[in-house]
Amino acid sequence: MNCVIVLPLLAAGFSVGLAGLIGGPTDISASNEGAVNALNFAVIEHNRQSNRLLLTKPQEVIKVQRQVRMVAGYLYIITVRMASTSCRKSAATEQCAIQEDPAKAQSYQCTFKVWDKPWSGEIKLTEQTCT
């Protein structure tokens, strides 16, 4: 009888411990390869969805977090300061520099949530909040 009670308790304790290691977002380096890929993807999607005429780029990476979900992949939570370049979105290249004049740069802060499942090639911008 004791074995029947102990085994479910051990299983429950193990799953709670494992969830603690997997479930919560943790700070990671902005130079982490996955974070860089997630940010690049988020910026492309942000520019596609924006109604601005000029291309925007990250001016500063403020915070990067990653939440690990075993089978579901990684959720990257990236907070950046964005700013306008001098390039129109229709003629954009990677050579576009951020405007030097702060009034023209019109910087603003965004938090991007990017879901990445690198082993299957799936990546998706699930949320963006810009102020």
mmCIF file of the C-alpha atoms, coordinates in Angstrom:
data_MODEL
# 
_entry.id   MODEL 
# 
loop_
_atom_site.group_PDB 
_atom_site.id 
_atom_site.type_symbol 
_atom_site.label_atom_id 
_atom_site.label_alt_id 
_atom_site.label_comp_id 
_atom_site.label_asym_id 
_atom_site.label_entity_id 
_atom_site.label_seq_id 
_atom_site.pdbx_PDB_ins_code 
_atom_site.Cartn_x 
_atom_site.Cartn_y 
_atom_site.Cartn_z 
_atom_site.occupancy 
_atom_site.B_iso_or_equiv 
_atom_site.pdbx_formal_charge 
_atom_site.auth_seq_id 
_atom_site.auth_comp_id 
_atom_site.auth_asym_id 
_atom_site.auth_atom_id 
_atom_site.pdbx_PDB_model_num 
ATOM 1   C CA . MET A 1 1   ? 0.000  0.000  0.000   1.00 0.00 ? 1   MET A CA 1 
ATOM 2   C CA . ASN A 1 2   ? 2.820  2.412  0.832   1.00 0.00 ? 2   ASN A CA 1 
ATOM 3   C CA . CYS A 1 3   ? 4.406  1.850  -2.596  1.00 0.00 ? 3   CYS A CA 1 
ATOM 4   C CA . VAL A 1 4   ? 1.200  2.949  -4.314  1.00 0.00 ? 4   VAL A CA 1 
ATOM 5   C CA . ILE A 1 5   ? 1.196  6.252  -2.450  1.00 0.00 ? 5   ILE A CA 1 
ATOM 6   C CA . VAL A 1 6   ? 4.941  6.913  -2.655  1.00 0.00 ? 6   VAL A CA 1 
ATOM 7   C CA . LEU A 1 7   ? 5.318  6.391  -6.421  1.00 0.00 ? 7   LEU A CA 1 
ATOM 8   C CA . PRO A 1 8   ? 2.690  8.992  -7.414  1.00 0.00 ? 8   PRO A CA 1 
ATOM 9   C CA . LEU A 1 9   ? 4.198  11.439 -4.930  1.00 0.00 ? 9   LEU A CA 1 
ATOM 10  C CA . LEU A 1 10  ? 7.677  10.882 -6.361  1.00 0.00 ? 10  LEU A CA 1 
ATOM 11  C CA . ALA A 1 11  ? 6.348  11.314 -9.892  1.00 0.00 ? 11  ALA A CA 1 
ATOM 12  C CA . ALA A 1 12  ? 4.545  14.535 -8.929  1.00 0.00 ? 12  ALA A CA 1 
ATOM 13  C CA . GLY A 1 13  ? 7.634  15.870 -7.158  1.00 0.00 ? 13  GLY A CA 1 
ATOM 14  C CA . PHE A 1 14  ? 9.841  15.070 -10.143 1.00 0.00 ? 14  PHE A CA 1 
ATOM 15  C CA . SER A 1 15  ? 7.494  16.765 -12.607 1.00 0.00 ? 15  SER A CA 1 
ATOM 16  C CA . VAL A 1 16  ? 7.287  19.903 -10.437 1.00 0.00 ? 16  VAL A CA 1 
ATOM 17  C CA . GLY A 1 17  ? 11.088 20.023 -10.226 1.00 0.00 ? 17  GLY A CA 1 
ATOM 18  C CA . LEU A 1 18  ? 11.440 19.528 -13.959 1.00 0.00 ? 18  LEU A CA 1 
ATOM 19  C CA . ALA A 1 19  ? 8.843  22.197 -14.700 1.00 0.00 ? 19  ALA A CA 1 
ATOM 20  C CA . GLY A 1 20  ? 10.832 24.658 -12.589 1.00 0.00 ? 20  GLY A CA 1 
ATOM 21  C CA . LEU A 1 21  ? 13.913 24.033 -14.712 1.00 0.00 ? 21  LEU A CA 1 
ATOM 22  C CA . ILE A 1 22  ? 12.034 24.229 -18.007 1.00 0.00 ? 22  ILE A CA 1 
ATOM 23  C CA . GLY A 1 23  ? 9.133  26.620 -17.440 1.00 0.00 ? 23  GLY A CA 1 
ATOM 24  C CA . GLY A 1 24  ? 10.414 30.034 -16.379 1.00 0.00 ? 24  GLY A CA 1 
ATOM 25  C CA . PRO A 1 25  ? 12.099 32.656 -18.570 1.00 0.00 ? 25  PRO A CA 1 
ATOM 26  C CA . THR A 1 26  ? 15.790 33.209 -17.825 1.00 0.00 ? 26  THR A CA 1 
ATOM 27  C CA . ASP A 1 27  ? 18.093 36.023 -18.876 1.00 0.00 ? 27  ASP A CA 1 
ATOM 28  C CA . ILE A 1 28  ? 20.506 35.136 -21.677 1.00 0.00 ? 28  ILE A CA 1 
ATOM 29  C CA . SER A 1 29  ? 23.159 37.013 -23.635 1.00 0.00 ? 29  SER A CA 1 
ATOM 30  C CA . ALA A 1 30  ? 22.063 39.147 -26.572 1.00 0.00 ? 30  ALA A CA 1 
ATOM 31  C CA . SER A 1 31  ? 24.832 37.436 -28.551 1.00 0.00 ? 31  SER A CA 1 
ATOM 32  C CA . ASN A 1 32  ? 23.278 33.969 -28.045 1.00 0.00 ? 32  ASN A CA 1 
ATOM 33  C CA . GLU A 1 33  ? 22.850 32.484 -31.541 1.00 0.00 ? 33  GLU A CA 1 
ATOM 34  C CA . GLY A 1 34  ? 19.176 31.634 -30.998 1.00 0.00 ? 34  GLY A CA 1 
ATOM 35  C CA . ALA A 1 35  ? 18.477 35.108 -29.610 1.00 0.00 ? 35  ALA A CA 1 
ATOM 36  C CA . VAL A 1 36  ? 20.192 36.784 -32.576 1.00 0.00 ? 36  VAL A CA 1 
ATOM 37  C CA . ASN A 1 37  ? 18.139 34.699 -35.026 1.00 0.00 ? 37  ASN A CA 1 
ATOM 38  C CA . ALA A 1 38  ? 14.926 35.438 -33.105 1.00 0.00 ? 38  ALA A CA 1 
ATOM 39  C CA . LEU A 1 39  ? 15.642 39.185 -33.052 1.00 0.00 ? 39  LEU A CA 1 
ATOM 40  C CA . ASN A 1 40  ? 16.460 39.272 -36.770 1.00 0.00 ? 40  ASN A CA 1 
ATOM 41  C CA . PHE A 1 41  ? 13.223 37.448 -37.528 1.00 0.00 ? 41  PHE A CA 1 
ATOM 42  C CA . ALA A 1 42  ? 11.213 39.763 -35.227 1.00 0.00 ? 42  ALA A CA 1 
ATOM 43  C CA . VAL A 1 43  ? 12.645 42.898 -36.839 1.00 0.00 ? 43  VAL A CA 1 
ATOM 44  C CA . ILE A 1 44  ? 11.810 41.660 -40.351 1.00 0.00 ? 44  ILE A CA 1 
ATOM 45  C CA . GLU A 1 45  ? 8.250  40.832 -39.285 1.00 0.00 ? 45  GLU A CA 1 
ATOM 46  C CA . HIS A 1 46  ? 7.918  44.124 -37.389 1.00 0.00 ? 46  HIS A CA 1 
ATOM 47  C CA . ASN A 1 47  ? 8.933  46.083 -40.492 1.00 0.00 ? 47  ASN A CA 1 
ATOM 48  C CA . ARG A 1 48  ? 6.546  44.055 -42.686 1.00 0.00 ? 48  ARG A CA 1 
ATOM 49  C CA . GLN A 1 49  ? 3.622  44.721 -40.358 1.00 0.00 ? 49  GLN A CA 1 
ATOM 50  C CA . SER A 1 50  ? 4.399  48.385 -39.680 1.00 0.00 ? 50  SER A CA 1 
ATOM 51  C CA . ASN A 1 51  ? 2.871  51.194 -41.728 1.00 0.00 ? 51  ASN A CA 1 
ATOM 52  C CA . ARG A 1 52  ? 6.032  53.308 -41.492 1.00 0.00 ? 52  ARG A CA 1 
ATOM 53  C CA . LEU A 1 53  ? 7.651  54.382 -44.746 1.00 0.00 ? 53  LEU A CA 1 
ATOM 54  C CA . LEU A 1 54  ? 11.186 53.980 -43.413 1.00 0.00 ? 54  LEU A CA 1 
ATOM 55  C CA . LEU A 1 55  ? 12.899 50.797 -42.329 1.00 0.00 ? 55  LEU A CA 1 
ATOM 56  C CA . THR A 1 56  ? 13.530 50.490 -38.589 1.00 0.00 ? 56  THR A CA 1 
ATOM 57  C CA . LYS A 1 57  ? 16.387 48.665 -36.884 1.00 0.00 ? 57  LYS A CA 1 
ATOM 58  C CA . PRO A 1 58  ? 17.382 47.841 -33.326 1.00 0.00 ? 58  PRO A CA 1 
ATOM 59  C CA . GLN A 1 59  ? 19.308 50.702 -31.782 1.00 0.00 ? 59  GLN A CA 1 
ATOM 60  C CA . GLU A 1 60  ? 19.890 48.963 -28.441 1.00 0.00 ? 60  GLU A CA 1 
ATOM 61  C CA . VAL A 1 61  ? 19.119 45.539 -27.011 1.00 0.00 ? 61  VAL A CA 1 
ATOM 62  C CA . ILE A 1 62  ? 17.750 46.139 -23.521 1.00 0.00 ? 62  ILE A CA 1 
ATOM 63  C CA . LYS A 1 63  ? 16.935 42.615 -22.304 1.00 0.00 ? 63  LYS A CA 1 
ATOM 64  C CA . VAL A 1 64  ? 16.852 39.074 -23.695 1.00 0.00 ? 64  VAL A CA 1 
ATOM 65  C CA . GLN A 1 65  ? 15.174 36.125 -22.035 1.00 0.00 ? 65  GLN A CA 1 
ATOM 66  C CA . ARG A 1 66  ? 14.533 32.566 -23.143 1.00 0.00 ? 66  ARG A CA 1 
ATOM 67  C CA . GLN A 1 67  ? 11.877 30.193 -21.913 1.00 0.00 ? 67  GLN A CA 1 
ATOM 68  C CA . VAL A 1 68  ? 12.566 26.531 -22.682 1.00 0.00 ? 68  VAL A CA 1 
ATOM 69  C CA . ARG A 1 69  ? 9.688  24.209 -23.483 1.00 0.00 ? 69  ARG A CA 1 
ATOM 70  C CA . MET A 1 70  ? 10.990 20.695 -24.136 1.00 0.00 ? 70  MET A CA 1 
ATOM 71  C CA . VAL A 1 71  ? 8.911  19.639 -27.137 1.00 0.00 ? 71  VAL A CA 1 
ATOM 72  C CA . ALA A 1 72  ? 7.429  22.999 -28.055 1.00 0.00 ? 72  ALA A CA 1 
ATOM 73  C CA . GLY A 1 73  ? 10.738 24.835 -28.507 1.00 0.00 ? 73  GLY A CA 1 
ATOM 74  C CA . TYR A 1 74  ? 12.014 28.130 -27.157 1.00 0.00 ? 74  TYR A CA 1 
ATOM 75  C CA . LEU A 1 75  ? 10.186 31.359 -26.453 1.00 0.00 ? 75  LEU A CA 1 
ATOM 76  C CA . TYR A 1 76  ? 12.505 34.365 -26.763 1.00 0.00 ? 76  TYR A CA 1 
ATOM 77  C CA . ILE A 1 77  ? 11.374 37.561 -25.046 1.00 0.00 ? 77  ILE A CA 1 
ATOM 78  C CA . ILE A 1 78  ? 13.450 40.417 -26.426 1.00 0.00 ? 78  ILE A CA 1 
ATOM 79  C CA . THR A 1 79  ? 13.165 44.069 -25.424 1.00 0.00 ? 79  THR A CA 1 
ATOM 80  C CA . VAL A 1 80  ? 14.875 46.535 -27.770 1.00 0.00 ? 80  VAL A CA 1 
ATOM 81  C CA . ARG A 1 81  ? 14.974 50.207 -28.603 1.00 0.00 ? 81  ARG A CA 1 
ATOM 82  C CA . MET A 1 82  ? 14.101 50.595 -32.294 1.00 0.00 ? 82  MET A CA 1 
ATOM 83  C CA . ALA A 1 83  ? 14.929 53.572 -34.511 1.00 0.00 ? 83  ALA A CA 1 
ATOM 84  C CA . SER A 1 84  ? 14.296 54.693 -38.079 1.00 0.00 ? 84  SER A CA 1 
ATOM 85  C CA . THR A 1 85  ? 16.881 54.454 -40.813 1.00 0.00 ? 85  THR A CA 1 
ATOM 86  C CA . SER A 1 86  ? 17.080 56.696 -43.863 1.00 0.00 ? 86  SER A CA 1 
ATOM 87  C CA . CYS A 1 87  ? 16.022 53.832 -46.163 1.00 0.00 ? 87  CYS A CA 1 
ATOM 88  C CA . ARG A 1 88  ? 12.519 53.319 -47.468 1.00 0.00 ? 88  ARG A CA 1 
ATOM 89  C CA . LYS A 1 89  ? 11.179 49.863 -46.728 1.00 0.00 ? 89  LYS A CA 1 
ATOM 90  C CA . SER A 1 90  ? 10.622 49.231 -50.437 1.00 0.00 ? 90  SER A CA 1 
ATOM 91  C CA . ALA A 1 91  ? 14.331 49.747 -51.228 1.00 0.00 ? 91  ALA A CA 1 
ATOM 92  C CA . ALA A 1 92  ? 15.847 48.434 -48.011 1.00 0.00 ? 92  ALA A CA 1 
ATOM 93  C CA . THR A 1 93  ? 19.270 46.854 -47.769 1.00 0.00 ? 93  THR A CA 1 
ATOM 94  C CA . GLU A 1 94  ? 21.374 45.803 -44.826 1.00 0.00 ? 94  GLU A CA 1 
ATOM 95  C CA . GLN A 1 95  ? 23.515 48.907 -45.410 1.00 0.00 ? 95  GLN A CA 1 
ATOM 96  C CA . CYS A 1 96  ? 20.901 51.229 -43.913 1.00 0.00 ? 96  CYS A CA 1 
ATOM 97  C CA . ALA A 1 97  ? 22.187 53.144 -40.906 1.00 0.00 ? 97  ALA A CA 1 
ATOM 98  C CA . ILE A 1 98  ? 20.002 54.532 -38.138 1.00 0.00 ? 98  ILE A CA 1 
ATOM 99  C CA . GLN A 1 99  ? 19.295 58.240 -38.451 1.00 0.00 ? 99  GLN A CA 1 
ATOM 100 C CA . GLU A 1 100 ? 21.849 60.301 -36.494 1.00 0.00 ? 100 GLU A CA 1 
ATOM 101 C CA . ASP A 1 101 ? 19.390 63.076 -35.675 1.00 0.00 ? 101 ASP A CA 1 
ATOM 102 C CA . PRO A 1 102 ? 17.285 61.848 -32.701 1.00 0.00 ? 102 PRO A CA 1 
ATOM 103 C CA . ALA A 1 103 ? 14.230 63.680 -34.045 1.00 0.00 ? 103 ALA A CA 1 
ATOM 104 C CA . LYS A 1 104 ? 14.480 61.752 -37.312 1.00 0.00 ? 104 LYS A CA 1 
ATOM 105 C CA . ALA A 1 105 ? 15.401 58.458 -35.644 1.00 0.00 ? 105 ALA A CA 1 
ATOM 106 C CA . GLN A 1 106 ? 12.115 58.569 -33.664 1.00 0.00 ? 106 GLN A CA 1 
ATOM 107 C CA . SER A 1 107 ? 13.243 55.833 -31.310 1.00 0.00 ? 107 SER A CA 1 
ATOM 108 C CA . TYR A 1 108 ? 10.712 53.675 -29.484 1.00 0.00 ? 108 TYR A CA 1 
ATOM 109 C CA . GLN A 1 109 ? 10.805 50.542 -27.354 1.00 0.00 ? 109 GLN A CA 1 
ATOM 110 C CA . CYS A 1 110 ? 9.461  47.134 -28.394 1.00 0.00 ? 110 CYS A CA 1 
ATOM 111 C CA . THR A 1 111 ? 9.170  43.787 -26.707 1.00 0.00 ? 111 THR A CA 1 
ATOM 112 C CA . PHE A 1 112 ? 9.060  40.894 -29.139 1.00 0.00 ? 112 PHE A CA 1 
ATOM 113 C CA . LYS A 1 113 ? 8.027  37.345 -28.266 1.00 0.00 ? 113 LYS A CA 1 
ATOM 114 C CA . VAL A 1 114 ? 9.359  34.858 -30.777 1.00 0.00 ? 114 VAL A CA 1 
ATOM 115 C CA . TRP A 1 115 ? 8.569  31.143 -30.696 1.00 0.00 ? 115 TRP A CA 1 
ATOM 116 C CA . ASP A 1 116 ? 11.378 29.088 -32.210 1.00 0.00 ? 116 ASP A CA 1 
ATOM 117 C CA . LYS A 1 117 ? 11.493 25.363 -32.856 1.00 0.00 ? 117 LYS A CA 1 
ATOM 118 C CA . PRO A 1 118 ? 14.911 25.117 -34.550 1.00 0.00 ? 118 PRO A CA 1 
ATOM 119 C CA . TRP A 1 119 ? 14.845 21.350 -35.092 1.00 0.00 ? 119 TRP A CA 1 
ATOM 120 C CA . SER A 1 120 ? 11.769 21.716 -37.324 1.00 0.00 ? 120 SER A CA 1 
ATOM 121 C CA . GLY A 1 121 ? 12.554 25.095 -38.898 1.00 0.00 ? 121 GLY A CA 1 
ATOM 122 C CA . GLU A 1 122 ? 9.475  26.732 -37.356 1.00 0.00 ? 122 GLU A CA 1 
ATOM 123 C CA . ILE A 1 123 ? 9.715  30.319 -36.106 1.00 0.00 ? 123 ILE A CA 1 
ATOM 124 C CA . LYS A 1 124 ? 6.911  32.759 -35.374 1.00 0.00 ? 124 LYS A CA 1 
ATOM 125 C CA . LEU A 1 125 ? 6.518  36.243 -33.938 1.00 0.00 ? 125 LEU A CA 1 
ATOM 126 C CA . THR A 1 126 ? 3.739  35.572 -31.420 1.00 0.00 ? 126 THR A CA 1 
ATOM 127 C CA . GLU A 1 127 ? 3.519  39.044 -29.883 1.00 0.00 ? 127 GLU A CA 1 
ATOM 128 C CA . GLN A 1 128 ? 4.973  42.514 -30.226 1.00 0.00 ? 128 GLN A CA 1 
ATOM 129 C CA . THR A 1 129 ? 4.342  45.440 -27.944 1.00 0.00 ? 129 THR A CA 1 
ATOM 130 C CA . CYS A 1 130 ? 5.793  48.810 -28.901 1.00 0.00 ? 130 CYS A CA 1 
ATOM 131 C CA . THR A 1 131 ? 5.562  52.138 -27.061 1.00 0.00 ? 131 THR A CA 1 
# 
